[in-house]
Every structure is written in C-alpha cells, then in structure tokens.
C-alpha cells in the first residue's frame, strides 16, 4: 500500500511540476508587459526546481527536469542544452546534498542555492564569451541573479502551502520501511 502511494505521489507531483513549468513558459512567451521598467525578473523555473528537489528529490526526476529545461532553451532561443546541462548539474549537486541538508537551517539551504545559481550563471557567461555569443550585460545578469535568490524563499513557502511539498525529516520512512 505504501509503495502504491509513493508511486502515485511521484506521478502526481511529476505532472504538477510539468504543468507548472509549462504555465511559466507560456506566461513568459506571451507578449505581456509584466516587467518593472525593463528590469529582469527571477528565474522562477530554477527556483521551483531547486525547491522541489531539496524537499522531495524523488518527486522530480532528472530526465523530467532535463526535458523541461531543454524545451525552455528552444522556446526562449537560448543555446540548446547549455543552460539545461548547468541546471542538471546543479540539481544533481542538490540531490546529493538533500540528505545532509535535511536538518540544516533554511539560511544554509538558501546560501547553497545562491552559490549554485551564481556558479551556473558565471559558467554560462564564460561559455558564451568563449564562443563570442552576445549576452546581457553584467548589471542585468547581476539583477537577475539577485531577483532569483531573493525569490527563492517565497517559492519555498508557496511550494509548501500550495502544493504541499515539504522537507522530509530524518525520522521519516520510505516505502520499504527504511529511515530516510
């Protein structure tokens, strides 16, 4: 019974993640003026992905994340696979840290996410610079980084209250009765 419930939860949360990412991409593609004086907004897809992976890593599998971000690369006309690869790399780092960070305070998690977002942004800028691809200025990139980092706690709270994505505790049991 517990195994069936875990499998159902994986499918439900996977579909919810896929639908939420599709909705975000749709809103970003629509010709709406949602910006504030042409300032860059946060990367909501990245915030949601990091929050969900740190809370329930089994609910958002890596192939789903890779597929969603690859579609986003195509839709937003970014170099295909560059941002996807960096996000998957960051997700795997977070997935490996999900166990030890379970008992850490939120500020440690927030700092870890900020470092990963900064690292991925810098690596993307370096790769684009190596191949002489036009990119946003340093000021806009810094504003996007700050917006993403300061939006992360809001996304964590919204994920908990709207979708019920909670951080698992050390005493919880998996489907086979083992401690997590």
N, C-alpha and C positions, 0 to 999 in steps of 0.2 A: 504494500500500500504506500509506504513512504517513498519507494523508488518510483512509483507511478506519479505521485505528487511532485517529486523533484523533476521528473521529465516534463510534466505538464507545465510547471513553473518555468523551466528553461524555454519551452516553446512560447509561452505567453510573453515572457519578458523579452525574448528574442524578437518576436513580432512587434511588441511595443517599441523596442529600440529602433527597429527598421522603419516603422511608421513615423516615429518622432523625427528620425533623421530625414525621411522623405519630406515631411512637413517643413522642416527647417530649410531644406534645399529649395522647396517650392517657394517659400517666402523670400528667400534670397534671390531667386531668379525673377520674381515678379517685379515689374517696373514701379515699385512703390518708393516714395521718398521717406524712408524710416530713419535716415541718418540725422545727426545733430550737427549742422554746419560742416558737413562732409568729413566728420571725424570717423575713423574706423571703429566698428563695433567689435564685441568679443567674438571669439570663435566658439559658438555655442555647441557645435558638433564635438569639438575637442573636449570641452568642459563636461558635457554629458557622458561622453565615452570614458573619460578618466574617472568620473564619479561612480559610474556603474561598475567599472572594472575593479575599483578599490573596494566597493561594497559587496558585490556578488560576482566574482570573476567567472563563475560557470554560466551565468545568465547571458553573457555577451561573448560568444566565441570569436576567436581571432579571424577566421575566414569571413565571418559576417562583417566585422569591422573593416577588414581589407576591401571587401566588395563595396561597402557603403562609401568609403573614402576614395576608392578608385572611380566610382560613378561621380562623386563630387569633383574630382580632378577633371574629369571630362566635361562636366556641366559648367564649371567655373573657368574653363580654359587655362588650367594650370598645367605644368609639365606632368604628363601622366606617370603616376607611380612614385614621384619624388616625395610629395607630402604623405602619400599613403604609406610608403616604406618607413618614413620617420615616425609616423603615428603608430604603426605596428610595432616598431622597435620600442617606443615609449610604453606602449600597452604591455609588452612582454616584461619590461622592467617593473612596471607597476604590478603585474600579475605575480611576479616572483617576490615582490615586497608586500603583497596583500596579507600574507600570514603574519609576518613580524610587525607590520604596521597596524594590525588589528587592535592592539592595546595601547598604541601611541595616541597622544592628544591630537586634536584636529590641526593645531598650528604646525605640527611636524608634517602631517599629510599635505597641508596647504603649501608648505615650503618645498616639499618634494615635487609636487605638481608644478610649482613655479619654476623650479630648476629644470624640469623636463621640458616645459613649454619654451623656456628661454633657449635651452640646448637645441631643440628641434628647429626653432626659428633661426638660430645662428647657423646651424648646419645647412638649412635650406638656402639661406642667403649666400653662404660660401659656395655651395654647388652652383647656384645660379650665377654667381660672379665669375666662377671658373669658366663657365660656358658663355659668358657675355650676354646673359639674358637680362632684359630690362626688368627692374623690380622697384618696389616702392622705396621711398627714401627712409633713412634711419629714423627720423622723427615719427613717421606714420607707423613704421614697424614697432617702435617702442610703445606708441599709444595703443596699438592692437594687443601687444603683449600685456600691458598694464590692464587694459579692459578685460582681457581673458582671465588674468589672475584674480582680479577683484570681483569678477562674476562667478568664479568657482564656488565660493561659499553659498551664494544664492541658489546655484544649481543643485548643490548637495542638499540643501533644505527642501527645495522644490521636489527633488527626486524622492526624498523620504516621505513628504506629506502627500504628494500627488500620486506617485507610482508605488510607494511602499518599499522602495529599495533601501534597506537598512544594512548597516555594517554588521557582519556576523561576529559574534563573540567567540572567545576561545573555548567556552564550555559547550557550544552547540555540537550536535551530532549530524553526520552526513547520512545518506540513505542506508548505509550499511552499519550504522551504529558506532562508527569511529568518531573520535573527537576531531573537530576541525582545527 
